[in-house]
Amino acid sequence: MSKDKYHHGNLKKELINKGLYLLNQDGYESFSFRKVAVMCGVSHAAPYKHFENKDQLIAEITQEVANSFRASLEEVLIRYPDDPKLQIIEMGKAYVRYMVENPEYLKFIFLSSFNHIKSVKLTNNNFFYEEKTAFGVFYQSATNYLKTLQISRDNWTLDILTMWSLVHGIAVLITNHSIEYDGDYLELVEQMLQEKLTIFIENC
């Protein structure tokens, strides 16, 4: 049986996964179908059965990463619809867990040149972003919580930025091994968020 037939329907998914790793390692200019095919153990012509060219494959990789990250956070919205405080805590934990368990995704979204899938603008005390993104889901959960407090809406942007920076910062520190923590990192995230949310309440 040939290698191409062996991969069959799984080849497209493997091309996306291996292509993501290659993009993170070599960047766009050095990225090629030939290299991805070698990593997947198939012929150099095999990727053309699923993608017209490398740009189409990269577009699929970008979409896969963005959709997967967003879906992992959307699950929290669905699971905790009636408890805004618990929802934002679990949202933060899900955010960190996803990045720690998928370091290649973190690198691609936040540390690569493919900025179009991560762009969030902060202008005149307002966030501007595409709604169908992971940040959009996080923003929704954060505002769900802030609505339960007697906090001026003028402060919401800074409060949301603080929460986002907290969970994203610890995710990067853990994923990049910049900090070694011998406990349960998700418990640590929960403690950090509980502390921050308590400060919000005390400042009401």
N, C-alpha and C positions, 0 to 999 in steps of 0.2 A: 504494500500500500504506500502511495506517495505521501510525502509530508503534507502537501497541500490538501489532499483528501482526508488525511488524518485530522487536520484542524477543523475542516468542514465549517459548520455554523459558528464555531467559537473564534474563528480567525479574526473577524471584524472587531470583536471585543478585545482580543489580544493585541491587535494592531493599535488600538486606542490606548491601552494600558502601557504597552512598551513605548509607543510614540510619546506619551506623556513623560516618561522617564528620560527618553532621549532628548526631548525639547529642554527639559530642565538641565540636562548635563551639557548639551552642545549648543543650544540656542537655535534660532531660526535658520541662519545662514548655513550651518553645518548639518541641518536636518535633511534626511533624504529617505525615499522609499526603500532604497537598497539597504541602508543601515537598519531600518525597522524590520525589513524582511529577514535579515540575518539574525536579529535578536529573537524573532519568532520562529526561526528554523524552517522557513519556507522559501520558495523560489523568489527571485527578484521581480517576477511578473505577478505574483500572487496578490499583492496589495491593490493592483489595478482592477481586480474583480470586485472590490468594494468601494474604492475611491478613485476619482478621476485623476487627482494629482495630490501633491503634498499639502497644498493649501486647503483642500477639502478635508483631508484627514485632520489637519490642525483645527479647522473649524469644528469638526466633530469632537475632538478632544476638549476644546474650549467649552462646548455645549454640555458635554458629559460632566466636566468638573463643576460648572456652574449649577447644573440641575441637581447633581448629587448632593452638594453642600446645602443648597436651598431646601431640598426635600428632607434632609436630616433635621433641619430646624423646624420645618412645617409640622413634623410629627409632634413636636412639643405643643404647638398651638392647638392641635387636635386633642391631645391627651389631657391638657389642663385648661379647658376653656373658661371655667368658672372661678379660678383662683389666680388672679393676676400676679400676686407675689410669688407663689410657688412656680407659676409659669415662667417668670423672668429668671428665677434661680435655676430651674431645669434647662431653660434656654441657654444660659451661660455655661452650664455643665456640658450640654450637648455640643455647643460651639467648640469648647476646648477638647472634648473627647474626639470629635471628628478630626480636628487638626493633628492631634497627637497620634491618632490611629492611621492617618493618611498624610504623612509628611510631604509626599510628592505633590499633593493637592495644595497644601499650604504654600509650598515654594512656587508653584505655578500661578496661583491666584495673587499672592502678595509680594513675591520676590522676583518675579520674572518681568519681561517687557510687555506682556500681554495685558496691559492696563485696562482695556476696554471692558473686561468682565468684573472689575473691582472698583470702578470709578464712583466715588462719592464726593460730592462737592459741598462745602460749607461756606455759605455766603449770606451776609446780613442776618446772622443768627438763625439760619434755616438750612436744613439738609436738602440737597437735590440728588436724587438717585432713581434708578429704575426700580419699579415696584417688585418685579419678579426676579429678585436677587436675594441672596442670603441676608444682606444688610437690611433689605426691606422687611424681611420676616423678623429680624432682631428688633428693628425700629418699631414694628407693630406691637411686639410683646412689651417693649419698654414703655411705650405710650399707654398700653393697657394698664400697666402698673401705676404710672404717674397720674392717670385719671382718677385713681382711688385716693390720692393725697390732695391736701389743700396747698398745692404748689402753683405759683404763678406760671402760666404757659411761657412767659418770657424766659424762664429758667430751664425749660424742658430740653432745649438743644444741648446745653452744657451738661445736664444730668445724663442724657442719653450718650453723649460723647464719653463721659466719665465711665459709664457702665461698659460701653463697647471697648474702650481702651483697656479696662481692667481685664476682661475675659480674653481679648486678643493678645494683650501683653503677656499674660501668664501662659497662653497657648504657645506663643513663639518661644518664650524662655524654656519651657519644658521640651518642646519639639526639637529645638536646636541644642539641647543639653547645656544650656547656659546656667541652669540651676539643677542641682541634684536634690530631689525630695524623696525621702525614704518612706513617706506615708502614702495615703490614698490621695492622689492629686485632685480627684473630683470632690472629695470632702474639703480640701483646701479651697477650691473654687467656691464651694457653697459657703464656707466661712467668710471668705472675702466679700461675697455678694451680700450676705446677711449683714455684715458690718456696714457696708455702704448703704444698704437700704435703711438700716436703723438711723444712720446719719440723716438721710432724706427726711425721715419721719420726725426726728428731733428738730429739724430746721423748719418744719411746717409752721 
